[in-house]
Amino acid sequence: MVPPTGDGGSPAPIDRPILEFLQTRLHATRQVSRATVTDASGHLELHVVFAPSYYPAAVDEAQLTVRWYTNDDCKLHYREQHADHAWECRWDRHPNPHNTRDHFHPPPTAPTPGEDASWPDDHRDVVALVLEEIEDRITALWSE
């Protein structure tokens, strides 16, 4: 398999039907104000903006970008924007020289290399895992 180009991607094409499936499901929740399949960043991805009312006032915006590839590689990048800093982390599955295929780039800066990890095979299970971790983060934010 060819290594990715350094953007956290995969040598496989994006799986648009999976992004559209996730878009429909996530947009139907109260926590999401917008879910759009876009290539505005130069890469086809699902861009999710969480509802501001779901977060304390200290968070200006929270978003999740999802890239899912036809070979089940993936990149899910969560980012909160605060007035004076960003808080972010990333769940990745792709071949790379710095970690195992499945790995996590921890908060608050999502550094590379990340931490070796293991994700479920199915896209629905991976997204459920990520959303549970985001929910834990939101709970911690409201406790601060």
C-alpha positions as CSV (number, residue, x, y, z in Angstrom):
1,M,0.0,0.0,0.0
2,V,1.3,3.5,-0.8
3,P,1.7,5.8,2.2
4,P,-0.6,8.9,2.4
5,T,0.5,12.3,1.1
6,G,1.0,13.8,4.6
7,D,-2.5,15.3,5.0
8,G,-3.6,12.4,7.2
9,G,-5.3,10.9,4.2
10,S,-5.3,7.5,2.5
11,P,-4.3,6.1,-0.8
12,A,-7.9,5.1,-1.4
13,P,-10.8,7.4,-2.7
14,I,-13.3,8.9,-0.3
15,D,-16.4,6.9,0.2
16,R,-19.1,9.5,-0.5
17,P,-22.1,7.3,0.2
18,I,-20.8,6.7,3.8
19,L,-20.3,10.5,4.2
20,E,-23.8,11.1,3.0
21,F,-25.2,8.4,5.3
22,L,-23.5,10.0,8.3
23,Q,-24.6,13.5,7.2
24,T,-28.2,12.4,7.2
25,R,-27.9,10.8,10.6
26,L,-26.0,13.5,12.3
27,H,-28.1,16.4,10.8
28,A,-31.2,14.8,12.4
29,T,-29.8,15.3,15.9
30,R,-30.4,18.3,18.1
31,Q,-26.7,18.5,18.9
32,V,-25.8,19.3,15.2
33,S,-26.7,22.7,13.6
34,R,-25.2,21.9,10.2
35,A,-23.7,18.8,8.5
36,T,-22.5,19.2,4.9
37,V,-20.5,17.1,2.5
38,T,-18.0,19.5,1.0
39,D,-14.7,19.7,-0.7
40,A,-14.0,23.3,0.4
41,S,-10.8,22.2,2.1
42,G,-9.5,20.5,-1.0
43,H,-10.6,17.1,0.2
44,L,-14.1,15.6,0.1
45,E,-15.3,15.4,3.7
46,L,-18.3,15.7,6.0
47,H,-18.2,19.0,7.9
48,V,-20.3,19.0,11.1
49,V,-20.9,22.1,13.2
50,F,-22.3,21.4,16.6
51,A,-25.2,23.5,18.0
52,P,-23.8,26.4,20.2
53,S,-26.5,25.7,22.8
54,Y,-24.9,22.4,23.5
55,Y,-21.7,24.0,24.8
56,P,-20.9,26.5,27.6
57,A,-20.4,30.1,26.5
58,A,-16.6,29.7,26.6
59,V,-16.7,27.6,23.4
60,D,-17.2,29.9,20.3
61,E,-17.6,27.0,17.9
62,A,-17.2,23.2,17.8
63,Q,-16.9,21.1,14.7
64,L,-16.1,17.6,13.5
65,T,-14.7,16.8,10.1
66,V,-15.0,13.2,8.8
67,R,-13.2,11.6,5.9
68,W,-14.0,8.0,5.3
69,Y,-12.2,6.1,2.5
70,T,-13.3,3.1,0.4
71,N,-10.7,0.9,2.1
72,D,-12.1,1.9,5.6
73,D,-9.3,4.2,6.4
74,C,-10.6,7.3,8.1
75,K,-9.9,10.6,9.7
76,L,-12.2,12.2,12.3
77,H,-11.0,15.6,13.5
78,Y,-12.8,17.3,16.4
79,R,-12.0,21.0,17.1
80,E,-13.4,23.6,19.5
81,Q,-12.6,27.2,19.1
82,H,-12.3,29.3,22.3
83,A,-11.6,33.0,22.4
84,D,-7.9,32.5,23.1
85,H,-7.1,29.0,21.9
86,A,-8.3,25.9,20.0
87,W,-8.8,22.5,21.6
88,E,-8.6,19.6,19.2
89,C,-8.0,15.9,18.8
90,R,-8.1,13.3,15.9
91,W,-9.0,9.7,15.4
92,D,-7.1,8.2,12.4
93,R,-6.9,5.0,10.5
94,H,-4.4,5.1,7.6
95,P,-0.9,3.8,6.8
96,N,1.8,6.2,8.0
97,P,5.4,6.2,9.3
98,H,4.6,7.5,12.8
99,N,2.1,5.2,14.3
100,T,0.1,2.0,13.8
101,R,-2.7,2.2,11.2
102,D,-5.2,3.0,13.9
103,H,-4.1,5.9,16.1
104,F,-5.3,8.9,18.2
105,H,-3.9,12.4,18.2
106,P,-4.7,13.6,21.8
107,P,-6.0,16.9,22.9
108,P,-5.4,19.7,23.3
109,T,-3.3,20.1,20.2
110,A,-3.6,16.7,18.3
111,P,0.2,16.3,18.0
112,T,2.0,13.9,15.6
113,P,3.0,11.3,16.4
114,G,-0.2,10.2,18.1
115,E,-1.0,7.3,20.4
116,D,-1.4,3.8,18.9
117,A,-5.0,2.6,19.2
118,S,-7.6,0.3,17.8
119,W,-11.0,1.3,16.3
120,P,-14.0,-0.8,15.3
121,D,-14.2,-1.8,11.6
122,D,-17.7,-0.4,10.9
123,H,-18.0,3.3,10.2
124,R,-21.1,3.5,12.4
125,D,-19.2,2.1,15.4
126,V,-16.3,4.4,14.9
127,V,-18.5,7.5,14.7
128,A,-20.4,6.3,17.8
129,L,-17.1,5.9,19.7
130,V,-16.0,9.4,18.6
131,L,-19.4,11.0,19.6
132,E,-19.2,9.3,23.0
133,E,-15.8,10.8,23.6
134,I,-17.1,14.2,22.4
135,E,-20.0,13.9,24.8
136,D,-17.5,13.2,27.6
137,R,-15.6,16.3,26.6
138,I,-18.8,18.4,26.7
139,T,-19.7,17.1,30.1
140,A,-16.2,18.1,31.3
141,L,-16.6,21.6,29.8
142,W,-19.9,22.1,31.7
143,S,-18.2,21.0,34.9
144,E,-15.4,23.5,34.7
